[in-house]
Amino acid sequence: MKNLQAQLKAVSKELGKLSKQVEKVAAQVAKQAKAKPAPKKKAAAKKAKKTAAKKAAPKTGAKKMTVLDAVYDVVRRARSGATIAQLKLKTGLNPRQLRNALNKLSTRGKIVAKARGIYVKK
């Protein structure tokens, strides 16, 4: 029984020592965390670069091509009509996007189905 109590005291002392070591390491980590404001300076430099890039970016007349424009352009250029396979290949759209675009273009009266799966400019 006395042997067990002695062992428990020894374990308690070792735990106390480990606790102090953990506290020291935590203090060092806290000091290092406070001493690292350098990334903020980099962020300020990045902001300056971004604002400079934004000021130089305005371009006049440049317009993004929409999905409908891309599909209509392929159909317009095809002399004998564009097939679904050609449209998928040239536009890179998935079947649902292509189906929706063809439906909208035909509703607007820009294209007509020449035959099943073949579309021509109206």
C-alpha positions as CSV (number, residue, x, y, z in Angstrom):
1,M,0.0,0.0,0.0
2,K,2.8,2.4,0.9
3,N,4.5,1.5,-2.4
4,L,1.4,2.4,-4.3
5,Q,1.2,5.8,-2.5
6,A,4.8,6.5,-3.3
7,Q,4.3,5.7,-6.9
8,L,1.2,8.0,-7.0
9,K,3.2,10.9,-5.5
10,A,5.9,10.3,-8.2
11,V,3.4,10.4,-11.0
12,S,1.8,13.6,-9.5
13,K,5.3,15.3,-9.5
14,E,5.9,14.3,-13.1
15,L,2.5,15.6,-14.1
16,G,3.3,18.9,-12.4
17,K,6.5,19.2,-14.4
18,L,4.8,18.4,-17.7
19,S,2.1,21.0,-16.9
20,K,4.8,23.6,-16.5
21,Q,6.5,22.6,-19.7
22,V,3.1,22.8,-21.6
23,E,2.6,26.3,-20.2
24,K,6.0,27.5,-21.4
25,V,5.4,26.1,-24.9
26,A,2.0,27.8,-24.9
27,A,3.6,31.1,-23.9
28,Q,6.2,30.8,-26.7
29,V,3.4,30.1,-29.3
30,A,1.5,33.1,-28.1
31,K,4.6,35.3,-28.5
32,Q,5.2,34.0,-32.0
33,A,1.6,34.6,-32.9
34,K,1.8,38.2,-31.8
35,A,5.1,38.7,-33.5
36,K,3.7,37.8,-37.0
37,P,2.0,40.9,-38.4
38,A,4.1,40.5,-41.6
39,P,1.2,38.9,-43.6
40,K,-0.8,42.0,-43.0
41,K,1.8,44.0,-44.9
42,K,1.7,41.6,-47.8
43,A,-2.1,41.9,-47.8
44,A,-1.8,45.6,-48.1
45,A,0.6,45.2,-51.0
46,K,-1.8,42.8,-52.7
47,K,-4.6,45.3,-52.2
48,A,-2.5,48.0,-53.9
49,K,-1.8,45.7,-56.8
50,K,-5.5,44.7,-57.1
51,T,-6.6,48.4,-57.2
52,A,-4.0,49.2,-59.8
53,A,-5.2,46.2,-61.9
54,K,-8.8,47.3,-61.5
55,K,-8.1,50.8,-62.7
56,A,-6.3,49.5,-65.9
57,A,-9.0,46.9,-66.6
58,P,-11.9,48.8,-68.2
59,K,-12.2,47.8,-71.8
60,T,-14.8,49.3,-74.1
61,G,-16.9,47.3,-76.6
62,A,-15.9,43.8,-75.2
63,K,-19.0,41.8,-74.6
64,K,-19.2,38.2,-73.2
65,M,-20.8,35.6,-75.4
66,T,-23.8,34.0,-73.8
67,V,-24.9,30.4,-74.2
68,L,-27.6,31.4,-76.6
69,D,-25.1,33.5,-78.7
70,A,-22.7,30.5,-78.9
71,V,-25.4,28.1,-80.0
72,Y,-26.9,30.6,-82.5
73,D,-23.4,31.3,-83.9
74,V,-22.8,27.6,-84.6
75,V,-26.2,27.2,-86.3
76,R,-25.8,30.4,-88.3
77,R,-22.4,29.3,-89.7
78,A,-23.6,25.8,-90.7
79,R,-24.7,25.9,-94.3
80,S,-26.8,22.8,-94.3
81,G,-27.8,23.0,-90.7
82,A,-26.2,22.1,-87.4
83,T,-26.8,18.7,-85.8
84,I,-27.0,18.1,-82.0
85,A,-23.7,16.3,-82.1
86,Q,-22.0,19.3,-83.9
87,L,-23.5,21.7,-81.4
88,K,-22.3,19.7,-78.4
89,L,-18.8,19.4,-79.9
90,K,-18.4,23.1,-80.9
91,T,-20.1,24.7,-77.9
92,G,-19.0,22.2,-75.2
93,L,-22.4,22.4,-73.5
94,N,-24.1,19.6,-71.7
95,P,-27.3,18.1,-73.2
96,R,-29.6,20.0,-70.8
97,Q,-28.0,23.4,-71.5
98,L,-28.1,22.7,-75.3
99,R,-31.7,21.6,-75.2
100,N,-32.7,24.8,-73.3
101,A,-30.8,27.1,-75.6
102,L,-32.3,25.4,-78.7
103,N,-35.8,25.8,-77.2
104,K,-35.3,29.5,-76.4
105,L,-33.8,30.2,-79.9
106,S,-36.7,28.5,-81.6
107,T,-39.3,30.2,-79.4
108,R,-37.7,33.6,-80.3
109,G,-37.9,32.7,-83.9
110,K,-34.2,32.7,-84.7
111,I,-33.8,29.1,-85.6
112,V,-36.0,26.4,-87.1
113,A,-35.8,22.6,-86.9
114,K,-35.2,21.5,-90.5
115,A,-35.5,17.8,-89.5
116,R,-35.3,16.0,-86.2
117,G,-32.0,17.0,-84.6
118,I,-31.0,19.4,-87.4
119,Y,-31.4,23.2,-86.9
120,V,-31.0,26.0,-89.4
121,K,-31.1,29.8,-89.2
122,K,-34.5,31.2,-89.9
